Amino acid sequence: MGYIRKEDVIRRCEAVKHLAEMRIEEWRGHTTEYKEQVSCQEAFDREREMRDMIMFLYDLPDEDVKENIHGKWIWNLGREYECYCSNCKTSVSEKASRKMRFCPYCGIDMR
């Protein structure tokens, strides 16, 4: 699973907002008779939504996100009833490994 960068979402919202603004400008360039027949409310709504969304995104705090790395318990072939962490290579009992969701030594996710 990947992460979406805030800058990419803002850039996409700005592109949609620009399209709505172009539609509004085109509509404004027509005659009053045309304006009475053709509604541009959807473009006005879209422009306002995108403007609000961009302001919301700029206000979001930047998070320092790290990827969730998973490990697994590996059977220690030299010792019966013992396994070790694939990340830190520290041994634990086979019984304990079945109950632990995280390695008690390095903290890696074992789910």
Secondary structure, 3 states (H helix, E strand, C coil): CCCCCHHHHHHHHHHHHHHHHHHHHHHHCCCHHHHHHCCCHHHHHHHHHHHHHHHHHHHCCCCCCCCCCECCEEECCCCCCEEEECCCCCEEEHHHHHHCCECCCCCCECC
